[in-house]
Amino acid sequence: METLPLLAPAAESDCCALSGRAALSPSEAQARARILKALSDPNRLRLLSIVKAGDGGEACVCDLTEPLDLGQPTVSHHLKILVDAGLLHREKRGTWAYYSLVPGALEAASESITAL
């Protein structure tokens, strides 16, 4: 049976140097993960697209269930996740809720991914 030689621990100077860029803080990583989780569902991506394409950049919740072929409770759940992630704004008008994109939210999400 052949034995392999033991490797000596690398000298500290042999180790790779860090780039000097600050790593994400735990709270920053949590915030970015919340946005990425919100964007990771195809139905939520479609909701963002429908809202963005809506008249005036907004859509009534009453117009969001049919295009997705989902029930109102499921659509409301997805919308809540998008609002909580800071991607959509919700405004109540009478009995209906209207949703619009938070200005700059998608651009900020894109930058947070590319800045890693």
PyMOL commands that set and color helices and strands:
alter all, ss='L'
color gray80, all
select helices_A, chain A and resi 12-14+26-39+42-53+55-57+61-63+65-68+72-84+105-114
alter helices_A, ss='H'
color red, helices_A
select strands_A, chain A and resi 58-60+88-93+96-101
alter strands_A, ss='S'
color yellow, strands_A
deselect
rebuild
show_as cartoon
